[in-house]
Amino acid sequence: MKDVEKHGYIKLDLLGLKTIVALSSAVETILPDASYHERKRWLKDIKLTDRRTLAAVRRGDTKLGFQFHTPVMSRAARQIQPQVFDDMAALCAIVRPGASDWIDAFARGDFRPEEPKLWPIVRDTRGIILYQEQSMRCGNELAGFTLEESDSLRRIIGKKLAEDMRKIRPKFIHGCINNGLTQESAENIFNIIKASERYSFNRAHSVSYGILGFWTIYLYVHYPAHYIAAWANAYITDKEKVGVALAAAQRNGIAILPPDVN
């Protein structure tokens, strides 16, 4: 990848998701007479405050939800008890290796950093530096980095560039001290940022996952027959996932009919 970047090219990861197939198929059956653009608009108009969807997440009833289907995510959701969509987005990040160390503190919601100037940056994530964008804000707002320098910090974290992290440390600490922080506080914040290289997740990525997850769980809650059928068809060659769909249908009182050639 570095060789590609040296030549001025951009590397993109393009993922094909069966979740998109299931979503599209479900909406087609829910709105059979609607156009493609009408269906797309209907999906985007789903309110991310829907109580039944959030309640299903809190129960851990998410086996057919994108990114929320794993036992680890289900346990984290039951423990954290998300009340708003931002909590769901945070769930997509906090179950990652390393970040999962913070699940207990996030669930309690009582963690508060000693440095008051850090609080506005981490208020939305219950006192925890969870996203790469928060590390960028630390660079910009606390250490006086330019936005370009803050993005370089994000890249160093994301790529786990240990030597670059060592080089940027003095500038970060000096900038924080110039901004009124004590050296101890500056070093503590930098050490938290450095430790975040083990897990730090991109917020835009996490929110995108959260939206897809919310849509899938919304359809499962409000249109179970349509969504379960679409989900099973999308994974028709995966016996385990089809089994999950059949179990979900039984829990929802949906009859499963045998094949019928007539």
FENMOHU-V535094 format. One record per pair of residues at least 6 apart in sequence whose ideal C-beta (glycine too) atoms are under 6 Angstrom apart, sorted by the first residue. I is the first residue (numbers start at 0). J is the second residue. D is the distance in whole Angstrom. If there is no record, write none. Layout:
BEGIN
[[I;J;D] [I;J;D]]
END
This chain:
BEGIN
[[0;10;5] [3;10;5] [17;233;5] [18;65;4] [20;233;4] [21;229;5] [21;230;5] [21;233;4] [24;229;4] [25;218;5] [25;225;5] [25;226;5] [25;229;4] [26;38;5] [26;42;6] [28;225;5] [29;222;5] [29;225;5] [30;38;5] [45;217;5] [47;84;4] [47;213;6] [49;217;6] [51;220;5] [52;216;5] [52;217;5] [52;220;5] [55;216;6] [55;220;5] [56;76;5] [56;81;6] [57;80;5] [59;73;4] [59;76;6] [59;77;5] [61;67;4] [61;73;6] [61;216;6] [62;68;5] [62;243;5] [63;219;5] [63;230;5] [63;247;6] [64;212;5] [64;215;5] [64;216;4] [65;211;5] [65;212;5] [65;215;5] [66;91;6] [66;208;5] [66;212;5] [67;212;5] [71;94;5] [72;94;5] [75;90;6] [75;94;5] [75;102;6] [76;90;6] [78;106;5] [79;106;5] [81;87;5] [87;209;5] [88;205;5] [88;206;5] [88;209;4] [89;124;6] [91;205;4] [91;208;4] [91;209;5] [92;98;6] [92;129;5] [92;200;4] [92;205;4] [93;102;6] [93;105;6] [95;198;5] [95;200;6] [97;197;4] [97;198;3] [98;198;4] [101;127;5] [104;110;4] [105;125;5] [108;125;5] [110;126;4] [111;126;5] [112;126;6] [114;184;5] [120;133;5] [120;136;5] [121;128;6] [128;191;6] [128;195;6] [130;202;4] [131;153;5] [131;156;6] [131;199;5] [131;201;5] [132;202;5] [134;156;6] [134;192;5] [135;149;4] [135;153;5] [138;144;4] [138;149;4] [138;152;5] [139;149;4] [141;175;5] [141;178;6] [142;171;5] [142;174;3] [142;175;5] [143;174;4] [143;178;6] [155;163;5] [155;164;5] [156;196;5] [156;199;5] [159;196;5] [164;193;6] [168;189;6] [171;189;5] [172;185;4] [175;185;4] [176;182;6] [176;185;6] [218;226;4] [219;226;5] [223;251;4] [224;253;5] [227;244;5] [227;247;5] [227;248;5] [230;244;5] [231;241;5] [231;244;4] [234;240;4] [245;255;6] [248;255;6]]
END
